[in-house]
């Protein structure tokens, strides 16, 4: 029996990230209502991460389908496609400037998310809705229970709820596995004024330094800060050995792995402002897929979580949302045909990107990583 705490929504999207919001927007463009349920308490509950390069054939295609591409172009970070690759001695091995003709312009994730969010009617996203579990009901609908004691039933359930999706178990037993790579994220704020040497080192866009199963990846953000990812190939419990409650201690522990690196590189961690944020990199199986299951599907990381080394995660999530929305609009009275069409394109596309991501991870943290990476960039020019 439906209780007062249970509401019914014809189409429910669990997760208000870029993929879920893109889906809701494309559905809106086609006159289809959807409700998005997100675990965050409010739109401003947390910062949304760093820069994203939005690819012409995926993320930008999704924004065109959403009718937001022109607005997106106004958010692009000028100069953000610049690239610098250094070796652990601090020697610049490759430097490319952003000439404005690239197909992967950089944009701040938070500003992109706000663009999508603000394009939706008020009330489309319900906040503070952390999904605990989802189950199939005897009548063909699905039910989702939330941490606040409420629940919903829906005719069509979309799991856009990320790596640890509560919807995925309806379709697949797969769980993300640790890839062997751990990140520690740091920031250098107001870099041109407070950290000018590091600002010059990183440049205007993306920065890579690799060596001996570790690396530093960084980018300049639109607010003038530098966001740095220090990466180490390490056991899954390695981050547990670092006391992140004491930033100075954590910095020393982390930098103990980089004693032979140039001081200019070590300062990217030593001079960091604020907390250090640990992050283990997980991925679903490269060929993750599921049998067609009535009334439910997945998109984004819930469907194809992969490491960030192909730069495809956010782009694919948005493309998934756009293509699912277009499929539902093309088959307004036949959701199963729409879902089957969507998944037929989804599975090979996500498998190809996941394979690329895995190959890049293997390259970047394997033998002769820097030389092999430089060979890749040389081959594309």
TAVEN-V69643 format. One record per backbone hydrogen bond with DSSP energy under -0.5 kcal/mol. NH is the residue of the N-H (numbers start at 1). CO is the residue of the C=O. If there is no record, write none. Layout:
# TAVEN-V69643
{{NH:CO} {NH:CO}}
This chain:
# TAVEN-V69643
{{6:3} {7:151} {9:153} {12:156} {13:35} {14:12} {14:158} {15:13} {15:37} {21:17} {22:18} {23:19} {24:20} {25:21} {26:22} {27:23} {28:24} {29:25} {30:26} {31:28} {32:27} {35:11} {36:124} {37:13} {38:36} {38:126} {45:42} {52:107} {54:52} {54:105} {55:53} {56:103} {58:55} {60:55} {61:55} {62:58} {63:59} {64:60} {65:61} {66:62} {67:64} {68:63} {69:63} {72:68} {73:69} {74:70} {75:72} {76:72} {76:73} {77:106} {78:76} {80:77} {82:79} {83:96} {84:206} {85:94} {86:208} {87:91} {90:87} {93:85} {93:91} {94:85} {96:83} {99:97} {105:54} {107:52} {109:50} {112:108} {113:109} {114:110} {115:111} {116:112} {117:113} {118:114} {119:115} {119:116} {120:117} {124:121} {126:36} {126:124} {127:125} {128:40} {129:38} {130:128} {131:129} {132:145} {133:145} {134:166} {135:143} {137:141} {140:137} {142:154} {143:135} {144:152} {145:133} {146:150} {147:130} {149:146} {151:5} {152:144} {153:7} {154:142} {155:9} {156:10} {157:295} {158:12} {159:157} {159:297} {160:14} {160:158} {165:162} {170:167} {171:168} {172:168} {177:283} {179:281} {182:232} {183:279} {184:230} {185:277} {186:228} {187:273} {188:226} {189:187} {191:224} {193:190} {194:190} {195:191} {199:195} {200:196} {201:197} {202:198} {203:199} {206:82} {207:218} {208:84} {209:216} {210:86} {211:214} {214:211} {215:231} {216:209} {217:229} {218:207} {219:227} {220:205} {221:225} {224:221} {226:188} {227:219} {228:186} {228:226} {229:217} {230:184} {230:228} {231:215} {231:229} {232:182} {233:213} {234:180} {234:232} {238:235} {240:237} {241:238} {242:239} {244:242} {246:243} {247:245} {250:246} {251:247} {252:248} {253:249} {254:250} {255:251} {256:252} {257:254} {258:255} {259:256} {261:258} {262:88} {265:262} {266:262} {267:263} {268:265} {269:266} {270:266} {271:267} {272:269} {273:187} {277:185} {278:276} {279:183} {281:181} {282:280} {283:177} {284:305} {288:285} {296:293} {297:157} {299:159} {302:299} {303:300} {304:300} {305:301} {310:307} {311:308} {316:312} {317:313} {318:314} {319:315} {320:316} {321:317} {322:318} {323:319} {324:320} {325:321} {326:322} {327:323} {328:324} {329:325} {330:326} {331:327} {332:329} {334:331} {338:334} {339:335} {340:336} {341:337} {342:338} {343:339} {344:340} {345:341} {346:342} {347:343} {348:344} {349:345} {350:346} {351:347} {352:348} {353:349} {354:350} {355:351} {356:352} {357:353} {358:354} {359:355} {360:356} {361:357} {362:358} {363:359} {364:360} {365:361} {366:363} {369:366} {372:368} {373:369} {374:370} {375:371} {376:372} {377:373} {378:374} {379:375} {380:376} {381:377} {381:378}}
